[in-house]
Amino acid sequence: MLDTTILWAWAEFAMRWLHVVAGIAWIGSSFYFIALDLGLRKAVDLPAGVHGEEWQVHGGGFYHLQKYLVAPARLPEHLIWFKWESYTTWLSGFAMLVMVYYMGADLFLVDPEVLNLPSWLAILISLGSLGLGWLAYDRICKSAFGDDNTKLMVLLYLILVVMAFAYTHIFSGRAAMLHLGAITATVMSANVFFVIIPNQKIVVEDLKAGRTPDAKYGKIAKQRSTHNNYLTLPVLFLMLSNHYPLAFASPWNWLIASLVFLMGVTIRHYFNTFHASDFPKKGPLWTWGATAVLFAAIVWLSLSPLYGEDDGWEESALSPAQQRYAEAEGFEAAYEVVLNNCSMCHAPEPAWEGIAAPPKGVKLVTASDVARHAAEIYLHAGVTRAMPPGRSSFMDPQDRAALVRWFRAGRAG
């Protein structure tokens, strides 16, 4: 008989794999072209219309690259477009959002201690924020305010700070950080889909029709590409944060996220300056000091109490689906197995030396905790030996079998 829980876990894994592979391709090409663009050099013998050139060596060969500021006089026969990397990254990321946070809204999206929302409303807020976030960003960029890129970046940063604060007061900490990354990634991918690629297509159509393309389209695309360049590293941090409760479960998680965006700026400023400098290449070293200070501030903020005044021992309400596991046959035995084998780490104040916070923010102390995380317990400690980890594991096969019987009884119920 097919186990739908296991199949669903593999489906999530497959989608996550696709998302990571597509992200590597998109980020890699983005970073490469930013570095190429900044490294272009003038030469006296450049063809007409060529803005700059660069010589590169890789894989045993030499490459001679030239950039036309607007477009070449004649459209080349073979033109490679870089767009599917972005689209695939966003589509697979959105699929992950649906599979993990929408399908598991009671567990990952909604936290009654933050805001007790029905799952359907939390999902609507999530979808609305992604769409409205892009529309607001695009409108600001197209306004007169967007003509000054420095002022624009400052305003956009302040908006991100407000969004971080809002998300952490609507969703669970884990979902809030993820959504801040998702709205940023949506802006980045929408920049490619709605602005950069369409502007490039206008230039191509002008060339086909024998018209001289307007340089403004390249200027607009360049602005959006620059925004994407500075947003990439914060998005990666926010997407990885769901594995580290010291980041997402802190009362200052919104401020931690805000500082992460500043670290993205300091790190990218170093490399952008490095790529734009003459030989020997060098960048401003102060950016690494600033990044270290920002990261130290993040670590310091994470040391504040992770759960405020909540000691994590009170029972909290369960959804109807979760309640089935609390009432299923074998729950008492399963609860005892979890308390004996898991609660020393998965507690508000872990007893295991070297663990500062419950792994992935999962607490397994109360009966409600165990019922709420039934599927995770089943996958990690029932059908696999992932938990408890390594030499800390003293769970015998009979205990694992008890967890499997309890979960399957609850699922059948």
C-alpha positions as CSV (number, residue, x, y, z in Angstrom):
1,M,0.0,0.0,0.0
2,L,1.3,3.4,-0.9
3,D,2.1,5.7,2.0
4,T,0.9,9.1,1.0
5,T,2.8,10.8,3.8
6,I,6.1,9.4,2.5
7,L,5.2,10.1,-1.1
8,W,4.4,13.7,-0.2
9,A,7.7,14.1,1.7
10,W,9.5,12.9,-1.5
11,A,7.5,15.3,-3.6
12,E,8.6,18.2,-1.4
13,F,12.2,17.0,-1.6
14,A,12.0,16.8,-5.4
15,M,10.5,20.3,-5.6
16,R,13.1,21.7,-3.2
17,W,15.9,20.1,-5.3
18,L,14.5,21.7,-8.5
19,H,14.2,25.0,-6.7
20,V,17.8,24.9,-5.5
21,V,19.2,23.9,-8.9
22,A,17.2,26.6,-10.7
23,G,18.3,29.1,-8.1
24,I,22.0,28.2,-8.6
25,A,21.5,28.7,-12.4
26,W,19.8,32.1,-11.9
27,I,22.1,33.5,-9.3
28,G,25.1,32.2,-11.1
29,S,24.2,33.9,-14.4
30,S,23.1,37.1,-12.5
31,F,26.4,37.4,-10.6
32,Y,28.4,36.5,-13.8
33,F,26.8,39.2,-15.9
34,I,27.1,41.8,-13.1
35,A,30.8,41.1,-12.8
36,L,31.1,41.1,-16.6
37,D,29.3,44.4,-17.0
38,L,31.4,46.1,-14.3
39,G,34.6,44.7,-15.7
40,L,34.2,46.0,-19.2
41,R,37.2,48.1,-20.5
42,K,37.4,50.7,-23.2
43,A,39.8,50.3,-26.1
44,V,40.6,52.5,-29.0
45,D,39.8,49.9,-31.7
46,L,36.3,49.0,-30.4
47,P,33.7,48.6,-33.1
48,A,31.0,51.4,-33.4
49,G,28.4,51.1,-30.7
50,V,30.5,48.9,-28.4
51,H,30.5,50.2,-24.9
52,G,33.4,48.0,-23.7
53,E,35.1,44.6,-23.9
54,E,36.7,42.0,-21.6
55,W,39.0,39.1,-22.1
56,Q,38.4,36.0,-20.0
57,V,40.0,32.6,-19.6
58,H,38.2,29.5,-18.5
59,G,38.2,25.8,-19.2
60,G,41.4,25.9,-21.2
61,G,40.1,28.6,-23.6
62,F,40.0,32.3,-24.1
63,Y,36.8,34.4,-24.5
64,H,36.5,37.8,-26.0
65,L,33.3,39.5,-24.9
66,Q,31.9,42.9,-26.1
67,K,28.9,44.8,-24.9
68,Y,26.7,47.1,-27.1
69,L,25.3,49.8,-24.9
70,V,22.1,49.9,-27.0
71,A,22.2,47.2,-29.7
72,P,24.4,46.1,-32.6
73,A,23.6,47.4,-36.1
74,R,22.5,44.0,-37.2
75,L,20.6,41.4,-35.1
76,P,22.8,38.3,-34.7
77,E,21.4,35.0,-36.0
78,H,21.8,33.2,-32.7
79,L,20.6,35.2,-29.6
80,I,20.6,33.5,-26.2
81,W,18.1,34.7,-23.7
82,F,18.6,34.3,-19.9
83,K,15.1,34.1,-18.4
84,W,14.0,30.5,-17.7
85,E,16.4,30.3,-14.8
86,S,14.5,33.1,-13.1
87,Y,11.1,31.8,-14.0
88,T,11.8,28.2,-12.9
89,T,13.3,29.5,-9.6
90,W,10.1,31.4,-8.8
91,L,7.7,28.8,-9.9
92,S,9.4,26.0,-8.0
93,G,9.7,28.3,-4.9
94,F,6.0,29.2,-5.1
95,A,5.2,25.4,-5.4
96,M,7.3,24.9,-2.2
97,L,5.3,27.7,-0.5
98,V,2.1,25.9,-1.4
99,M,3.3,22.4,-0.4
100,V,4.8,23.3,2.9
101,Y,3.2,26.5,4.2
102,Y,-0.3,26.4,2.6
103,M,-0.9,22.7,2.8
104,G,0.6,22.7,6.3
105,A,-0.8,26.1,7.4
106,D,-1.8,24.9,10.8
107,L,1.7,23.7,11.5
108,F,4.0,26.2,9.7
109,L,2.1,29.3,8.6
110,V,-0.2,30.2,11.6
111,D,1.0,30.7,15.1
112,P,-1.9,31.3,17.5
113,E,0.5,33.0,19.9
114,V,1.3,35.6,17.3
115,L,-2.1,36.0,15.6
116,N,-4.9,33.4,15.7
117,L,-6.0,33.4,12.1
118,P,-8.0,30.8,10.2
119,S,-5.7,29.0,7.7
120,W,-7.7,30.3,4.7
121,L,-7.3,33.9,5.8
122,A,-3.6,33.5,6.4
123,I,-3.1,32.0,2.9
124,L,-5.1,34.9,1.4
125,I,-2.9,37.4,3.2
126,S,0.2,35.6,2.0
127,L,-1.0,35.6,-1.6
128,G,-2.1,39.2,-1.4
129,S,1.1,40.5,0.1
130,L,3.2,38.9,-2.7
131,G,1.0,40.4,-5.5
132,L,0.6,43.8,-3.9
133,G,4.2,44.0,-2.9
134,W,5.3,43.7,-6.6
135,L,2.7,46.2,-7.7
136,A,3.8,48.8,-5.1
137,Y,7.5,48.3,-5.9
138,D,6.9,48.6,-9.6
139,R,4.8,51.8,-9.2
140,I,7.5,53.4,-7.0
141,C,10.2,52.6,-9.5
142,K,8.2,54.1,-12.4
143,S,7.4,57.3,-10.4
144,A,9.5,60.4,-10.4
145,F,11.0,59.2,-7.1
146,G,12.6,56.3,-9.0
147,D,14.8,58.6,-11.1
148,D,17.2,58.9,-8.1
149,N,18.4,55.4,-7.6
150,T,20.0,56.1,-4.2
151,K,16.8,57.6,-2.7
152,L,14.9,54.8,-4.3
153,M,17.0,52.2,-2.6
154,V,16.7,53.9,0.8
155,L,12.9,54.1,0.4
156,L,12.6,50.4,-0.7
157,Y,14.8,49.4,2.3
158,L,12.4,51.2,4.7
159,I,9.5,49.5,3.1
160,L,11.2,46.1,3.7
161,V,11.7,46.9,7.3
162,V,7.9,47.7,7.7
163,M,7.1,44.5,5.8
164,A,9.4,42.5,8.1
165,F,7.7,43.9,11.2
166,A,4.2,43.2,9.7
167,Y,5.0,39.6,8.7
168,T,6.4,38.8,12.1
169,H,3.1,40.0,13.7
170,I,0.9,38.0,11.3
171,F,2.6,34.7,10.7
172,S,4.7,32.3,12.7
173,G,8.4,33.4,12.9
174,R,9.5,30.7,10.5
175,A,6.8,31.7,7.9
176,A,7.5,35.4,8.4
177,M,11.1,35.1,7.5
178,L,10.2,32.9,4.6
179,H,7.6,35.3,3.3
180,L,10.0,38.2,3.5
181,G,12.3,36.2,1.3
182,A,9.4,35.2,-1.0
183,I,8.2,38.8,-1.5
184,T,11.7,39.8,-2.4
185,A,12.2,36.9,-4.7
186,T,8.8,37.8,-6.3
187,V,10.0,41.3,-7.0
188,M,13.3,40.0,-8.5
189,S,11.6,37.4,-10.8
190,A,8.9,39.9,-11.8
191,N,11.6,42.4,-12.7
192,V,12.9,39.8,-15.2
193,F,9.4,38.8,-16.5
194,F,7.7,42.3,-16.6
195,V,10.6,44.7,-17.2
196,I,14.0,43.3,-18.2
197,I,12.9,40.7,-20.9
198,P,10.1,42.9,-22.4
199,N,12.5,45.8,-22.7
200,Q,15.0,43.6,-24.5
201,K,12.3,42.3,-26.8
202,I,11.4,45.9,-27.7
203,V,15.0,46.5,-28.7
204,V,15.0,43.3,-30.8
205,E,11.8,44.2,-32.6
206,D,13.3,47.7,-33.4
207,L,16.3,46.0,-34.9
208,K,14.2,43.7,-37.0
209,A,12.2,46.7,-38.2
210,G,15.3,48.7,-39.1
211,R,14.7,51.3,-36.3
212,T,17.3,52.6,-33.9
213,P,16.4,51.3,-30.4
214,D,15.8,53.8,-27.7
215,A,18.6,53.7,-25.0
216,K,16.0,54.2,-22.2
217,Y,14.9,50.6,-22.3
218,G,18.4,49.4,-21.5
219,K,18.6,52.0,-18.7
220,I,15.4,50.8,-17.1
221,A,16.4,47.1,-17.3
222,K,19.8,48.0,-15.8
223,Q,18.2,49.6,-12.8
224,R,16.0,46.6,-12.1
225,S,19.0,44.2,-12.6
226,T,21.0,46.3,-10.1
227,H,18.2,45.9,-7.5
228,N,18.2,42.1,-8.1
229,N,21.9,42.1,-7.6
230,Y,21.7,43.6,-4.1
231,L,18.7,41.5,-3.1
232,T,20.1,38.1,-3.9
233,L,22.1,37.4,-0.8
234,P,19.4,38.5,1.7
235,V,16.9,36.2,-0.1
236,L,19.3,33.3,0.4
237,F,19.7,34.0,4.1
238,L,15.9,34.3,4.6
239,M,15.3,31.0,2.7
240,L,17.9,29.2,4.8
241,S,16.6,30.8,8.1
242,N,13.8,28.3,8.5
243,H,16.5,25.8,9.6
244,Y,17.8,28.1,12.4
245,P,15.3,29.1,15.2
246,L,17.9,31.5,16.6
247,A,17.0,33.6,13.5
248,F,13.3,33.1,13.0
249,A,12.1,32.4,16.6
250,S,13.7,35.4,18.2
251,P,11.4,38.3,19.4
252,W,13.7,40.5,17.3
253,N,13.3,38.4,14.1
254,W,12.0,41.4,12.2
255,L,15.1,43.4,13.1
256,I,17.4,40.5,12.3
257,A,15.8,40.3,8.8
258,S,16.2,44.1,8.4
259,L,19.9,43.9,9.2
260,V,20.4,41.0,6.8
261,F,19.4,43.3,3.9
262,L,22.1,45.7,5.0
263,M,24.6,42.9,5.0
264,G,23.5,42.1,1.4
265,V,24.4,45.6,0.4
266,T,27.8,45.7,2.1
267,I,28.9,42.3,0.7
268,R,27.7,43.1,-2.8
269,H,29.3,46.6,-2.7
270,Y,32.6,45.0,-2.1
271,F,32.4,42.6,-5.0
272,N,30.8,45.2,-7.3
273,T,33.7,47.6,-6.6
274,F,36.2,44.7,-6.9
275,H,34.9,43.8,-10.4
276,A,34.8,47.4,-11.5
277,S,38.4,48.1,-10.4
278,D,41.5,48.1,-12.6
279,F,44.2,45.4,-12.2
280,P,45.2,44.5,-9.6
281,K,41.6,44.0,-8.5
282,K,40.6,45.4,-5.1
283,G,37.5,46.3,-3.2
284,P,36.8,48.4,-0.1
285,L,37.8,46.4,2.9
286,W,35.7,48.5,5.3
287,T,32.6,46.6,3.9
288,W,33.8,43.4,5.6
289,G,34.2,45.2,8.9
290,A,30.7,46.6,8.5
291,T,29.3,43.1,7.6
292,A,31.0,41.6,10.7
293,V,29.4,44.3,12.9
294,L,26.0,43.7,11.4
295,F,26.3,40.0,11.9
296,A,27.5,40.4,15.5
297,A,24.4,42.5,16.1
298,I,22.2,39.8,14.7
299,V,23.9,37.2,17.0
300,W,23.4,39.5,19.9
301,L,19.7,40.0,19.1
302,S,19.2,36.2,18.9
303,L,20.5,35.8,22.4
304,S,17.3,37.5,23.8
305,P,14.7,35.1,25.1
306,L,13.4,33.1,22.1
307,Y,9.8,32.9,23.2
308,G,9.3,35.9,25.3
309,E,7.3,35.1,28.4
310,D,6.0,31.8,27.0
311,D,7.7,28.9,28.7
312,G,6.4,26.5,26.1
313,W,4.6,24.1,28.5
314,E,1.0,25.2,28.1
315,E,-1.4,23.3,25.9
316,S,-2.5,25.1,22.8
317,A,-5.5,24.5,20.5
318,L,-5.2,21.9,17.8
319,S,-6.9,21.8,14.4
320,P,-9.4,19.0,13.8
321,A,-6.8,17.1,11.8
322,Q,-4.3,17.4,14.6
323,Q,-6.9,16.5,17.2
324,R,-7.3,13.1,15.5
325,Y,-3.7,12.2,16.4
326,A,-4.2,13.3,20.0
327,E,-7.2,10.9,20.3
328,A,-5.7,8.1,18.2
329,E,-5.0,4.7,19.6
330,G,-1.5,4.4,20.9
331,F,-1.1,8.1,21.5
332,E,-0.1,7.7,25.2
333,A,2.6,5.2,24.3
334,A,3.9,7.5,21.5
335,Y,3.9,10.5,23.8
336,E,6.0,8.7,26.3
337,V,8.5,7.6,23.6
338,V,8.8,11.3,22.5
339,L,9.2,12.6,26.0
340,N,11.9,10.0,26.7
341,N,13.9,10.4,23.5
342,C,13.1,13.9,22.0
343,S,12.2,16.4,24.6
344,M,15.7,17.0,26.0
345,C,16.5,18.9,22.8
346,H,13.0,19.9,21.5
347,A,12.2,22.0,24.6
348,P,12.1,25.8,25.1
349,E,15.4,25.4,26.9
350,P,17.2,22.4,25.5
351,A,19.1,20.3,28.0
352,W,21.6,18.9,25.5
353,E,24.9,20.7,25.7
354,G,25.6,22.8,22.6
355,I,22.0,23.3,21.5
356,A,20.8,26.8,22.2
357,A,17.3,26.5,20.8
358,P,14.9,23.6,19.9
359,P,16.0,22.3,16.4
360,K,14.0,24.0,13.7
361,G,11.9,25.6,16.4
362,V,10.0,22.4,17.1
363,K,9.0,21.9,20.7
364,L,7.9,18.4,21.8
365,V,7.0,18.8,25.4
366,T,3.2,18.9,25.7
367,A,0.6,16.5,24.3
368,S,-0.4,19.2,21.9
369,D,3.2,19.6,20.7
370,V,3.4,15.9,19.8
371,A,0.0,15.8,18.1
372,R,0.8,18.9,16.1
373,H,4.1,17.5,14.8
374,A,2.7,13.9,14.2
375,A,3.8,13.7,10.5
376,E,7.3,15.0,11.3
377,I,7.7,12.5,14.2
378,Y,6.5,9.7,12.0
379,L,9.0,10.6,9.2
380,H,12.0,11.4,11.3
381,A,11.7,8.9,14.1
382,G,9.3,6.3,12.9
383,V,10.0,5.1,9.3
384,T,13.5,6.5,9.3
385,R,16.3,6.8,11.9
386,A,17.0,10.5,11.4
387,M,16.0,11.3,14.9
388,P,17.3,11.1,17.6
389,P,20.6,11.8,15.9
390,G,23.9,9.9,16.1
391,R,25.2,8.7,19.4
392,S,22.3,10.4,21.3
393,S,19.9,7.8,20.0
394,F,18.7,5.2,22.4
395,M,15.4,4.5,20.7
396,D,14.8,0.9,20.2
397,P,12.9,-0.6,17.2
398,Q,9.8,-1.3,19.4
399,D,9.6,2.4,20.2
400,R,9.8,3.4,16.6
401,A,7.2,0.8,15.7
402,A,4.9,2.4,18.4
403,L,5.3,5.8,16.7
404,V,4.4,4.3,13.3
405,R,1.3,2.5,14.7
406,W,0.1,5.7,16.4
407,F,0.5,7.9,13.3
408,R,-1.2,5.4,11.0
409,A,-4.1,5.0,13.5
410,G,-4.5,8.8,13.6
411,R,-4.3,9.2,9.8
412,A,-6.9,6.4,9.4
413,G,-9.2,8.1,11.9
